[in-house]
Amino acid sequence: MITKLTLRMDDNLIASAKEYSAKTGKSVSRIVADLFEIIKNEKMGREDSLTPTVRSLKGILKGKELDEKDYRKYLAEKYL
């Protein structure tokens, strides 16, 4: 369930958060949610906790036969 949360912060802090948001391509809500997730993991004593973004990517290439040659080919196609 997604619930709305209102935060009251200094104008300069909000401006910085929006600037960081634009730079990283993440919404301010996502940044705050990631921070809360990190706090929750620390509270539970998880030393190896992953951010939500990293956790969503974990195992995505499992079973794939990829090596450095494949990566170089991808970069060549993308930038050349």
VENHU-V579521 format. One record per helix or strand of 2 or more residues. SS is the DSSP state (H for helix, E for strand). FROM is the first residue (numbers start at 1). TO is the last residue. If there is no record, write none. Layout:
BEGIN
ss=SS from=FROM to=TO
ss=SS from=FROM to=TO
END
This chain:
BEGIN
ss=H from=11 to=24
ss=H from=28 to=43
ss=H from=52 to=57
ss=H from=68 to=79
END
